[in-house]
Amino acid sequence: MNQTILYLECNSGISGDMTVGALLDLGADRQVLEAGLASLPLDGYSIQISEVFKSGLRACDFNVILTPELDNHDHDMAYLHGEAHTHSTHQQHYKESGDASHTHDQAENAAHHSIHSHGNDTACCSHTHDSDSDHHHSHSHGNDTTCCSHTHGSDADYHHSHSHSKGDTHPAHGHHHHTARNLQDIITILNQGAITENARSLAIRIFTILAEAEASVHGKPVDQVHFHEVGAVDSIVDIAAAAICIDNLHPDQVIVSALSDGTGQIRCQHGLIPVPVPAVSAIAAAQKLTLKIRPVEGELVTPTGAAIAAALRTGEELPDEFRILRTGLGAGKRDYPTTGVLRAMLLEPVTQQREHSILMLQTNIDDCTGEALSFTLEQLMNAGALDVYYTPVYMKKNRPAWLLTVLCTHEQRPCMEHIIFRNTTTIGIRALEVNRTRLDREIHTIETPWGMADVKCCTWKDETYFYPENDSVSRLAKQADVGFTEMYHKVQEIAQRLLSE
């Protein structure tokens, strides 16, 4: 079976909420995500998963909604880009771009109202939530002509509200965004959640990459770094959610494109800083991420997004040929002149050749018996050698000799050399590193008129080749009293008919 590749196309940047939205749209199990997040000892938030339109494209929006006392107003564009801002407090520098942009009435206590503006879209979604959330949204989306209104109760299809309050009984509750968390605090939270070990390890790796970047930027040891952005509730949820979704999809490889970021400056708790922001630059340098600067004034890549890309990435190059199995779009929320989505694709490589680096061990032997060499070959093959063969050669003084060649993996080298030195008269072995291109292959057992036969099926791009195994052909040829070549072709024809799609 072919491996699957997760491809993250970051032409509009990447952030935590965009990643989670894209993975959910790609097919990550929503119930698994909700159960995992609910198990974390973390309060002060709810999540909303909805369908929105960005540049006319349907996308999944993953939204972490903070309670009013924790809200950081991350999507107030005037505030982020240094213009006048009227909010009274901002205790984080910039949250992941996965929250709603908000404007608050100073007298507002029970209800919280937010307005999202998304480019030139004309579609809108208005949401009215029941009394459990007291949170109202009005979204304006660009050139889209679709308008939808949703009233959410406890059974809403596209809205999930998982609320946590100070009265919850989780053992580690009580951390709010005014309390800075260090890396160990966050690891403690993750360790207490009912999530898989793989998801937990991935989330910890993402936070570790962030901690190392913050330590580099602020000139402190990692254990002395106290997070403001990533220690906040919304960022913990974004990162944990991304790890849970990746674990649920379990791709074999993750390819990440160049990360497109903008220019200019953005406001953090210490003032205005340049884009790419220092934490993103530090992550890109340490993790060897490829950045691409676009003529957009604004932050397209958040530190959380960069850390997720670094933690997930196994490569940057797609195979020459592939099939797209599924596609998912995750919506961003800041209003920049870009498509505003992270596209995730699950791919299946079509090209079947595989290039592997292996070792070729060789030695010349002119004073060893045939019986010893035969025994050595058998021992080498039984030990797992990829191939063993002898070549007749002439050595110095015109002595007839044998060139013993063994193909093996790097890990097998000590074992192979031990067998050769122990069973032959050689006093030296050469080791050469070589590359081989290997076709994917499977052994199938088929039924023929003369009995069962094993056939090796090999694939090259879109072609499949059928090679009957020698032992099967020999046995059937003897039983049917026909020639080996005749039986070989009969079995090959049957295999091609039975096994071809």
N, C-alpha and C positions, 0 to 999 in steps of 0.2 A: 504494500500500500504506500502511495506517495506521501511524503511529508507535507504538512500545511505550513504556510508562511503568513504571518500577520504583517501587513504593510501599513505603516502610518505615514500618510502624505501630509506634510506640515507646511503647505504653501501659504496658509493663513495663520501660521504660528501654531503653538500648542500650549494648552493649560490643563490643569487637573480636571475641571468640569467638562471641557471639550473631549478629553480622553474617555472619561466615563460615559458620556453621552454616545460617543462613537462606538464604544464596545457594547453598550446595551443595544444600540441599533443593529450591530453586527450579529447579535444573537446571544450575548451573555444572559444568563438566567436572572431575571429581575427578582424573583423570590429568594434566591440564594443571596443576592446582594442585600436585600432588605433585612433578611435574617442575620447576616453577618454584621451589618451596621448596628442593628438593634442590640446585639450582644456586647458592644463596646461600652465600657463605663464612661460615657460621655453624655452631657446634657446641654440644653440651651439651643437646640436646633430641630428642624424637621426637614425632610427632603421632598422635592417635587420632581416627578419625571413626566414630561409632556412633549407633545409634538409641536414644533414651530417651523417657520419658513425663513430661510436665509438666502437672499439673492434668488428667490423663487424656488429654492430647493427645500424639500421636506427634510427636517433634521430632528434628532432627539436632543432635548434640552434637559440636562441634569442640574438641578438647582438646590443648593443648600441654603435654607432659609433660617437665619439666626433670629433669636429672640431680640426685642428692641434694645435691651441693655448690652447685648454682644455685637450688634450690627456695626459693620465698619464702613458702610457706604462706598464700597469699592468702585462702583460703576458711575459715580458722579464725575463725568468727564471734565467739567470745569475744575474740580478739585484736583484730579489726577494730573492735569496738565498745567497747574500753577495759576489758574485764574481765581477770582474771588470765590470764597466758599463760606457758607453760613452755618454749617454744622458745628455744634459746640465741642465735640470730642472726636478724636481719631487716634485710637490707641494702637493701631497696627500701621505698618507702612503701606502695603498694598496686598489685598487678598487675591487669591487665585481668581481668574476671570470666570468663576463659576457661580457667582452670586448675583442677586438682582440689584439694579441701580435704584437708589431710593432718595426721595426727598421727604423730609419730615416737618410736620407742624410741631412747634414747640409744646403746644398744649396736648398733643396727642398722647394718650395713655393706653387705652384698651385696644384700639385698632391701629394697624400699620398699613400705609398705602405706598405703593411703588409704581413708577411709570418707566417703561423700557422703550427706548427709541432705537430702531434698527434700520438705519440707512434710509433708502428710498422706497422700501416696501410699503404697500398700501393695505396689506392684510392685517387684521387685528384679531387678538384673542383677549377677551375679557373674562376674568375668573372671579367668581364669588365663592368664598369658602364658608363652611359652617362655623359655629361658635367655638369649635375646638381650636381653630387656628387664628381667628380674628386677623387674617392677613389678606389684603386685597391687592390684585394686580391689574394693570391695564397695559397691554403690550401693543406697540405699533410696529408693524413689519413691512417695510419697503414696497416694492412694486407688485407684491402678491395681491391678487384680487379676492382671495378667499378670506372670509370673515367668520370667526367662530366664537361662540360664547359658551362657557362651561360653568355649570353650577356643581360644586363639589360637596358631596356628603361623605359618609363613611364608606360608601361602595363605589366611589368615582373610578372610572376606568383608567384615566390617564393622569391621575393625581395620587401620590402617596404621601401622606403626612405622618411622619414618625416623630412625635414630639417628646422632648425630654425637658424636664423642669428641675428646679432645685430640690423638689420633694422626692425625686426618684431615689431608689434605694441601692443604686450601684455603689460598690465599695469605694471606687476612686472618684466619685462625683464631687463637685465643689470646685473644679478647675474651670475658671472662666478666662476670657481673653485678656483681662487685666492682670492675670497671673501668668508671667512668662514661664514657659516650659522648656526644660532642656531635653537632650536626646534620651536620657534615661527615663524621664517622666513619660515620654511618648511610647517608648518600648514597653513600659509597665502597662499602659493603656492597651496596647496591642496584644500583650501576653494574656490579658484577662478576657479578651474577646473569644467567642466560639467561632473561629475561622480556621481554615486549614493551615498546616505548617508551611506549605509553599506560599500561600497568600501572606502569611505573617512575615516570613523571611523576605519576600519581595518588598513589602511595605517598609520593613526596617532598613533594607538596602536603600530605598528611595530617600528616607529620612537621613540616613548616614551620609549620602551624597550631598544633601542640603546642608547638613551640619558642617561637613568639611569645607563646603563653599563659604558658608558664613564665617567660619573660623579664619579662612584665608582672607576674606574681605576685611574683617574687623581685627585681625592680628591677635587672636586669642586661641588657646587650646580648645579642642573640640568639646571637652567635658565642661568648659566654662561658657560655651555659647548658649544663650537663652534666646529661643525663637520668639519673634513677634508675629511674623506672617505664618510660618509653618507650624508654630505652636498653637495657633488659633484653632477653634473648633472646626470651622469650615474647611481649612486646609487638611486637618487630620482626617476628616470625613472624605474629602476628595481623594487623598492618597490611599486610604484604606479601601475605598470603593474601587479605585483603579486596580489595585492588587487583587481584590476578590474577583473582579471581572476577568482579568488576565488568567488567573488560576482556573476559572470556570471554562474559558475557551481553550486553554492549554495548547497553544500553537507550538510547533516544533522549532520555528525560527521567528524572529521579529526583525524586520527591516525598517529602518527609520530614514526618511529622506532628509535632506538639508533642512534645518530649522529657519524659516523665514521670520526675521524680526524687523522692527521699524527703526525710526531715528528720533531725534529730539530729546525730550526730558520728561520725567514723570515725578510726581510728588510721593515721597515716603515720609515716615514719621520724623526723619532728620532733615527734611527739606527736599529740594529738587535734585534728582540724580539723572545721569545720562542713560539713554537707551542704546544698545542692550544694557540692562541694569547690571551692576557689579556682580551680583550673585549668579546671574545667567552667564556672564563672561567667565567667571571662575569655574563654573561647572563645565562649560564648553572647553576650556583649556585643560582641565584635569581629566575629563572623560573623552577628549578628542572628538567632540561633536562638531559637525560641519554647520556653520552659520551662513545665512544668505541675507544680506541687508536689502530691504525693499524701500522704495520711495514713499513710505507711509509714516506720518508723524504719530508715534504711539508705540506702546509695548505690546507686541504680538506674542512674544515668548515669555512666560512667567518662570520664576525659579522652580516652582513645582513642576511645570510642564517640562522644563529642561531636565530635571532630575528623573522624572518618569521615563523620558526618552532614553537617558543614559542607562538607567537600570534595566530597561527592557531590551535594548538594542543588541542584536547578535551580528548585524552586518548593515551595510549601506547600499549594496548592489542587488538589484532584483535579478532572477534568472533570465536568460535570453527569451525563453518562452514559458508561458504559464496560462492557466485557466483561472478566471475569477469565480470563486464559489459563492461569496456573499460580499456585500458592501454596506457600510454603516457610516452615517454622518453625525458628528457631534457638534452642537451649536455653541459658538462663543456668544458673549453678551455685551462686550464693549462695542461701541459704534465707531468702526474704522472703515475706510474705503477698501475693503477686501471682501472676498466671498464670505468670510466669517465662519467657516466650518473646518473641522478636522475630519479628513476622510480616512476610514480604516477599511482595508480590504483583506479578505481571507483568500489566499491563493494556493493553487496546486501546480507545482512545476510540471511542465510537459517534457522538457529535455531530460532524458533519463541517464545520460552518461554521468559518471562520477569520477572525479580525479582524486586519487589518493597518493600520499607520499608513503613509500615503503622502502625497505632495505633490500639490497641484493648482496648476499655474502658469497664470496668466491675463494676457492683455493685450488692450486695445482698439486696433483698427487701422482707420483711415478713409482712408488714402492709399497703399494697397498694391494692386498688380494681382492679379487672380485667378490668373494664371500663377505669380506668386511665392508666393502662399499655397498653391497646390497642390503646388509643389515643396517648400515648407517642411514640409507635412504628411507627404509621402513621406519626407523626411530624418528627421523625428522618429520615425516608425514604424520605419524601418530601424535607428535608433539604440537601439531597445528601449523606446520609450515604451509604457506600459500602454494608453493610449488617447489619441487626438487628435480634436478636433472643433471646428467653427465654429458660432457662433450669431449670426444677424443682430440688430443692435442699432441704436439711434439715439443719437448722441453730442451733444455741445454744438453749438449752432447748427443743430440738426436734421439733422446729417450722417448719412447711412446708413453703417454700419460693420460690422465683424466682431469678435466676441469669440472670440479663440483660446484654447482650454482644452487643457492637456496634463496627463495623469495620469502620474506617474512615482514612482520610489522616491527616498528622500533622497539616495542615492549618485549617482543619475542627474541631479540638478539642474544641476550645472555644464555637463554636456554638452548638456542640453536648452536652457538659456539661451543657450549659444554658438550653437546652430543658429538660434534665433529672432532673436537680434540680428544675425546674419550675413546672414539671408535675408529679413528684413522691414524695414519702416520704423519699427518701434516703438522708443520710447526708455525704456520701463520695463516691468517684469514683476512681478506680484504673486505671492506664494507663500503658500499656505494649507495647513496640515496637516489632513488628513482621515482618518477611519477607514473602511475598507471591510470588509464581511463577504463572504468568498470561499468558494464551494463547491469541494470537491475535484472534479477532473475528469480524465478520461482520453479520448484519441482512439483509437477502434477502427475498423479497416477491415473492412467486411463484404462479402459477396458477395450481389448481387441478380440477378434475371433480366435486368437491363439493363446489368450491369457492376459494378465495385467502387465502394464509396462509403465516405467517412469520416463517422463519427458521433461526436459529443461526448457522453460519459456523465458526468452530474453527480449528486452524491449530497447529500441533505439528511436528516440523521438516518438513518432506515431506508428512505428513499425514493430511487429512482434515476430520473433523467429523461434522455431520449434526444433529442438535437438534431442532425439531419443537417447537415453542413457545406454552406454555400451553393454553393461551387464544384462539389461533387459532384452536388448536386441539379440545378443548371443544366446540367451536362454530360449527365446521364442524361435529363433532360426533353427536351433537344434531340435526342438519339439516338433516343428512343422517340416523339418528336413528340406529347408530352402537355404539359398545363399544369404550371407550376412547383408550385403548391399541391398538385395531385394527386400528383405525383412525391414531394414532400416527405412526405406522409402515408404513401405506400407504403413508402418507405425507413424511416420511423420505426417502422412496424408490424413490418417485418422485423427491425430492430435490437432492438426490445423482445422479440421472440420468441427471437432467437438469444443475446442477451446477458443476459437475466434469469436469475437463479439458480432 
